[in-house]
Amino acid sequence: MTDLVSVRNLTVDATSDAGRHIEIIKGVSFDVAEGEIVSLIGESGSGKSTIALSLMGYARSGCRIAGGTVMVDGRDMVTLSERARQSIRGAVVSYIPQSAAAAFNPAHTILTQVVETALIHGLMTEAEAQARAVELFGALALPDPEKIGLRYP
């Protein structure tokens, strides 16, 4: 089985107020095979979210991926162009924040955000994506599945 994700010697730096680069992630390596589930476990502030964001080629504000490789589906997310990364995000790799408060943008309706990825990647028409979202809201036993998506988080 081929690894869907292969991270080797990942290093992430943060820039201090004085402009100095400080390693906040040092030499992390792991693999994830297709169908496999891997958990990142650690204390608050240990870098779990920073590592997860690197799988999408992201670094938090004031940070940068300083070294290593982050291979997702055979492509290095560190060296790819932003346009190439965008084609992979949401289709091959996604990030779902642990905090419910961080999961949705309060400026957009829930439904708009739930269907966004399917629309960006051309997986469904808007009507199909919205119908599927309402179906999922019902399967999750959310109150008033036909209208809950019209709310703001």
Contacts in CASP RR format, 6 or more apart in sequence:
PFRMAT RR
TARGET T0000
AUTHOR 0000-0000-0000
METHOD contacts of the structure
MODEL  1
MTDLVSVRNLTVDATSDAGRHIEIIKGVSFDVAEGEIVSLIGESGSGKST
IALSLMGYARSGCRIAGGTVMVDGRDMVTLSERARQSIRGAVVSYIPQSA
AAAFNPAHTILTQVVETALIHGLMTEAEAQARAVELFGALALPDPEKIGL
RYP
1 33 0 8 1.000
1 34 0 8 1.000
2 33 0 8 1.000
2 34 0 8 1.000
3 31 0 8 1.000
3 32 0 8 1.000
3 33 0 8 1.000
3 34 0 8 1.000
3 71 0 8 1.000
4 32 0 8 1.000
4 33 0 8 1.000
4 34 0 8 1.000
4 35 0 8 1.000
4 36 0 8 1.000
4 72 0 8 1.000
4 73 0 8 1.000
4 92 0 8 1.000
5 30 0 8 1.000
5 31 0 8 1.000
5 32 0 8 1.000
5 55 0 8 1.000
5 70 0 8 1.000
5 71 0 8 1.000
5 72 0 8 1.000
5 93 0 8 1.000
6 31 0 8 1.000
6 32 0 8 1.000
6 69 0 8 1.000
6 71 0 8 1.000
6 74 0 8 1.000
7 28 0 8 1.000
7 29 0 8 1.000
7 30 0 8 1.000
7 31 0 8 1.000
7 51 0 8 1.000
7 54 0 8 1.000
7 55 0 8 1.000
7 68 0 8 1.000
7 69 0 8 1.000
7 70 0 8 1.000
7 71 0 8 1.000
8 29 0 8 1.000
8 68 0 8 1.000
8 69 0 8 1.000
8 71 0 8 1.000
9 27 0 8 1.000
9 28 0 8 1.000
9 29 0 8 1.000
9 67 0 8 1.000
9 68 0 8 1.000
9 69 0 8 1.000
10 25 0 8 1.000
10 27 0 8 1.000
10 28 0 8 1.000
10 29 0 8 1.000
10 51 0 8 1.000
10 54 0 8 1.000
10 65 0 8 1.000
10 67 0 8 1.000
10 68 0 8 1.000
10 69 0 8 1.000
10 70 0 8 1.000
11 23 0 8 1.000
11 25 0 8 1.000
11 26 0 8 1.000
11 27 0 8 1.000
11 28 0 8 1.000
11 65 0 8 1.000
11 66 0 8 1.000
11 67 0 8 1.000
11 68 0 8 1.000
12 23 0 8 1.000
12 24 0 8 1.000
12 25 0 8 1.000
12 50 0 8 1.000
12 51 0 8 1.000
12 54 0 8 1.000
12 59 0 8 1.000
12 63 0 8 1.000
12 64 0 8 1.000
12 65 0 8 1.000
12 66 0 8 1.000
13 21 0 8 1.000
13 22 0 8 1.000
13 23 0 8 1.000
13 24 0 8 1.000
13 63 0 8 1.000
13 64 0 8 1.000
13 66 0 8 1.000
14 21 0 8 1.000
14 22 0 8 1.000
14 24 0 8 1.000
14 62 0 8 1.000
14 63 0 8 1.000
15 21 0 8 1.000
15 22 0 8 1.000
15 62 0 8 1.000
15 63 0 8 1.000
15 64 0 8 1.000
16 22 0 8 1.000
21 64 0 8 1.000
21 66 0 8 1.000
23 66 0 8 1.000
24 47 0 8 1.000
24 50 0 8 1.000
24 63 0 8 1.000
25 47 0 8 1.000
25 50 0 8 1.000
25 51 0 8 1.000
25 54 0 8 1.000
27 68 0 8 1.000
28 51 0 8 1.000
30 38 0 8 1.000
32 38 0 8 1.000
40 47 0 8 1.000
40 48 0 8 1.000
40 51 0 8 1.000
40 52 0 8 1.000
41 48 0 8 1.000
42 48 0 8 1.000
49 97 0 8 1.000
49 98 0 8 1.000
50 59 0 8 1.000
50 60 0 8 1.000
50 63 0 8 1.000
52 95 0 8 1.000
53 59 0 8 1.000
53 60 0 8 1.000
53 95 0 8 1.000
54 65 0 8 1.000
54 70 0 8 1.000
54 77 0 8 1.000
54 78 0 8 1.000
55 70 0 8 1.000
55 72 0 8 1.000
55 77 0 8 1.000
55 93 0 8 1.000
55 95 0 8 1.000
56 77 0 8 1.000
56 85 0 8 1.000
56 88 0 8 1.000
56 89 0 8 1.000
56 93 0 8 1.000
56 94 0 8 1.000
56 95 0 8 1.000
57 65 0 8 1.000
57 70 0 8 1.000
57 77 0 8 1.000
57 78 0 8 1.000
57 80 0 8 1.000
57 85 0 8 1.000
58 95 0 8 1.000
59 65 0 8 1.000
65 78 0 8 1.000
67 78 0 8 1.000
68 78 0 8 1.000
69 76 0 8 1.000
69 78 0 8 1.000
70 76 0 8 1.000
70 77 0 8 1.000
70 78 0 8 1.000
71 77 0 8 1.000
72 88 0 8 1.000
72 92 0 8 1.000
72 93 0 8 1.000
73 88 0 8 1.000
73 92 0 8 1.000
73 93 0 8 1.000
75 84 0 8 1.000
75 88 0 8 1.000
77 85 0 8 1.000
77 88 0 8 1.000
77 93 0 8 1.000
80 88 0 8 1.000
90 117 0 8 1.000
90 120 0 8 1.000
90 121 0 8 1.000
91 117 0 8 1.000
91 121 0 8 1.000
94 117 0 8 1.000
96 103 0 8 1.000
97 103 0 8 1.000
103 153 0 8 1.000
104 110 0 8 1.000
104 113 0 8 1.000
104 153 0 8 1.000
105 113 0 8 1.000
105 153 0 8 1.000
106 152 0 8 1.000
106 153 0 8 1.000
107 152 0 8 1.000
108 152 0 8 1.000
109 149 0 8 1.000
109 150 0 8 1.000
109 151 0 8 1.000
109 152 0 8 1.000
110 148 0 8 1.000
110 149 0 8 1.000
110 150 0 8 1.000
110 151 0 8 1.000
110 152 0 8 1.000
110 153 0 8 1.000
111 130 0 8 1.000
111 133 0 8 1.000
111 149 0 8 1.000
111 150 0 8 1.000
114 129 0 8 1.000
114 133 0 8 1.000
114 136 0 8 1.000
114 149 0 8 1.000
115 124 0 8 1.000
115 126 0 8 1.000
115 129 0 8 1.000
115 130 0 8 1.000
115 132 0 8 1.000
115 133 0 8 1.000
117 123 0 8 1.000
118 124 0 8 1.000
118 128 0 8 1.000
118 129 0 8 1.000
118 132 0 8 1.000
119 126 0 8 1.000
119 129 0 8 1.000
123 129 0 8 1.000
124 132 0 8 1.000
133 149 0 8 1.000
134 145 0 8 1.000
134 146 0 8 1.000
134 149 0 8 1.000
135 145 0 8 1.000
137 145 0 8 1.000
137 148 0 8 1.000
137 149 0 8 1.000
138 145 0 8 1.000
142 148 0 8 1.000
END
